[in-house]
Amino acid sequence: MRKVAILTTDKLEDFFVYDRMLEAPLRKLGWESIEVSWHAKNHNWDQYDAIVVRSTWDYQAHCDDFLGCLQTIENSSAQLCNSLSLIKWNISKRYLKELEDKGVPIIPTLWLDTLQEQHFAAAFEQFACDEIVIKPYISANADFTYRLTPASVTENLSTLKRDFKDRSAMLQPFLTSIVEEGEYSLFYFDSQYSHAICKQPAKGDFRVQEEHGGQLTSIEPSAEMSALGEQTINALPEEALYARVDIVSLNGVLMIIEVELIEPSLYFNMDDSSPDFFAKVFAEKFAC
């Protein structure tokens, strides 16, 4: 039986994790799956045929160490999925600018390598809105993501300056559609569509993650959603074993808010056929 390491982190008790739903379908196809923390020291990566990055949900706080771990894996005989080059491309949200340059619609964004106080007023003026969102270039699970009005910028300026002292920042208009209708996620395995969900934030919140009280619903994507998902997948610099395309609406126009290629939850719990489909695509990729 061949072996695949499912790359995770040490402490996941506060998260919703569904990757163990892959264990049985992978085993049916001749693969033993073994969870390994990316924090493991001096681990023998050569013992695996493949390593799939999954719930490494603290990497954003240890980015250099995380990439160092992946480089060690890259230097081993095991094949890393997604590839190191694709993960490096995706790890900073500047990748969205590259997608935009290829014609993929993204949320209007003010990109700031260094955040200054005057940038907040510039964002409100540029986007002609009363609320904005700030997030780091490198983030996960909505870490250091804030919804701001002009008044709350003033009230929280010291916190914002502290949190973004050594972080690049992106400013975007706040999308009321996320609260009113939700955020849509389309899942692709080896560029093949698998399933889709709608994520809606808890009342009074704007973060759609389950850990923040977000609610999930299975959906059939509209033709427009499917077309945008396909356009986005085709614009990636290389093929991905797994990808999650997150879509939102701005004034009735669908746009990309994220393309998750590192450690997205793939929500296998929301589609009964998705674990088997992922296992099939994975096994075919590594057939020899």
Secondary structure, DSSP 8 states (H G I E B T S, - for coil): -EEEEEEE-S--TTS---GGGGHHHHHHTTEEEEEEETT-TT--GGG-SEEEE---TTGGGSHHHHHHHHHHHHTSSSEEES-HHHHHHHSSTTHHHHHHHTT--B---EEESS--THHHHHHHHHHT-S-EEEEESS-STTTT-EEE-HHHHHHTHHHHHHHTTTS-EEEEE--HHHHHT-EEEEEEETTEEEEEEEEE--TT----SGGGT-EEEE----HHHHHHHHHHHHHSSS--SEEEEEEEEETTEEEEEEEE-SS----GGG-TTHHHHHHHHHHHHT--
